[in-house]
Amino acid sequence: MSNNEIFKKLRVALHLRNDEIIEIMKLVDFRITKSELGAFFRREDHPNFKKCGDQVLRNFLNGLVIHMRGNKADGHKADTEDSE
């Protein structure tokens, strides 16, 4: 399975829009444009298709952890754990 397929499946499973993915990437200081992001989600035979590299997927996953759990430096936990 390619990085592009993994990225697409995560986007669909988590109901993320491109602007939300861009914000998630900003959490780890990784800048990407909507057109660059859209190129990853195109079909391989499309002329504007771009292969998703390991660095892009790694930064998205790291940003996703911060987005879902909160920043470790802030000391915040996910909302579901506040009832202790």
N, C-alpha and C positions, 0 to 999 in steps of 0.2 A: 504494500500500500504506500502510495507516494505522500509526501508532505502536503501536496495540494488536496488530495482526497481526505486526509486527516483534518486539515483546516476546514474544508467544506462541511464535513460531518459534524464537527464541533460547533460551527456557526449555526447549522440547522437544529442540532440537538438543544442548544442553549438559547435559540430564538434571538440571535444577535444580528443587528443591522450593521452595515459598514461603518456608520458614524460611531456606533458603540465600540466596535473593534478598534477603531482609531483611538478612542479615548482610553481603552484598555492598554494599548501599546504605549500611550503617553505616560502611563503609570510607571513604566520601566525606562523612561527617557528614550524611547524608540519612535522616531517620526516616520510616518508613511502617509502617502496621499491616497485619496479615494480611487484614483485611476490605477495606481500601483496595486492596491488591494483588489480591485475588480479584476485585474489581470490574473490573479491567482485562482479566481473562481470561474474562469472561462473554461470552455472545452479545450482539450489539448490540440485539436486541429484548427482552432480559431487563430487568426493572424496576430492578435494581441495577447495570446496566452503567454504567461510567464511562469517559469518553474519556481515554486516556493522553496527557498533555501532553508537549511537547518537553523540559521541565525534568526530568521523571521519567525519560524514556528516556535523556537525556544523562547524568544522574547514575548510572543503572544501568550504562551503557557505561563510564563513567570508573571506577566501582567494579569492574567486570569486568576491566578492564585491570590494576588493582592486584591483584585476586584471582588472575589467571592469571600475571602476570609478577612480582609482588612490588612493594613500595613503592620508588620511585626513591630516596627519602631514605635508606632502609636500606642501599642498595647491594647488595641481594640480586638474583641472577638466577634465572631459572626453573631447575628441577632438571635439565633436559636439557642445560643449558649448563655444568654444574659440572665436566665432564670435560676441560677445556682444560689 
